[in-house]
Amino acid sequence: MSSDINQFKESKYINLETYRKNGKAVITPVWFVFERETFFVITRSRTGKVKRMRHNPNVRISPCSFRGKMRGKWVDGRVSFVDPIDFPRIISLRNKKYGIISKIASLFTVGKGEFIVVSIKTV
């Protein structure tokens, strides 16, 4: 595991930098799980970040606090949308990492669409 990836080992949150059509960066702190050299982010289908990632799969990530305060350096990545057949396994990983809070958070975001899972491979 490279030192760039090691910086995420103890982090609960990452800043996910996505890009609008005009190129302006939007930074969002999100939960993540890491498995086999891949970061996974679970979100909802009607969020702005999903729209931006569909338009431009290039992203940057960095470890951060709950409020998005940087705790490391940026790493370039590329997003892919995960096949829904893999959603239960990845959601289970997230629930294991974040516990009951992840299940409660899911209830509060149900109005933003269906679950979407994206994978982020560093480049």
Residue pairs with C-beta under 8 A, 6 or more apart in sequence:
1 37
2 122
4 73
4 75
4 122
5 34
5 37
5 75
5 122
7 63
7 71
7 72
7 73
8 14
8 32
8 34
8 39
8 61
8 63
8 72
11 63
11 64
11 71
11 72
12 31
12 66
12 97
12 98
13 29
13 30
13 31
13 32
13 63
13 64
13 65
13 66
13 68
14 29
14 30
14 32
14 39
14 41
14 61
14 62
14 63
14 64
15 27
15 28
15 29
15 30
15 60
15 61
15 62
15 63
15 64
15 68
15 70
16 27
16 28
16 29
16 30
16 41
16 49
16 59
16 61
16 120
17 25
17 26
17 27
17 59
17 60
17 61
17 62
17 74
18 25
18 26
18 28
18 49
18 52
18 53
18 56
18 59
19 25
19 26
19 52
19 55
19 56
19 58
19 59
20 26
20 52
21 55
21 56
26 48
26 49
26 52
27 68
28 49
28 68
29 64
29 65
29 66
29 67
29 68
30 41
30 43
30 49
31 41
31 42
31 94
31 97
31 98
31 102
32 39
32 40
32 41
32 61
32 120
33 39
33 40
33 90
33 93
33 94
33 97
34 40
35 90
35 93
37 121
37 122
38 119
38 120
38 121
39 61
39 77
39 119
39 120
39 121
39 122
40 82
40 90
40 93
40 94
40 117
40 118
40 119
40 120
41 117
41 118
41 120
42 87
42 90
42 91
42 94
42 115
42 116
42 117
43 49
43 50
43 115
43 116
43 118
44 50
44 109
44 110
44 112
44 113
44 114
44 115
44 116
45 112
45 113
45 114
45 115
45 116
46 112
46 113
47 112
47 113
50 116
50 118
53 59
53 79
53 81
53 118
54 81
57 78
57 79
57 80
58 76
58 77
58 78
58 79
59 76
59 77
59 78
59 79
59 120
60 74
60 75
60 76
60 77
61 74
61 75
61 77
61 120
61 122
62 70
62 71
62 72
62 73
62 74
62 75
63 70
63 71
63 72
64 70
64 71
64 72
65 71
75 122
76 122
76 123
77 120
77 121
77 122
77 123
78 120
78 121
78 123
79 118
79 119
79 120
80 118
80 119
80 121
81 116
81 117
81 118
81 119
82 90
82 117
82 118
82 119
84 117
86 117
87 115
87 117
90 117
91 115
91 117
94 102
95 102
95 103
98 105
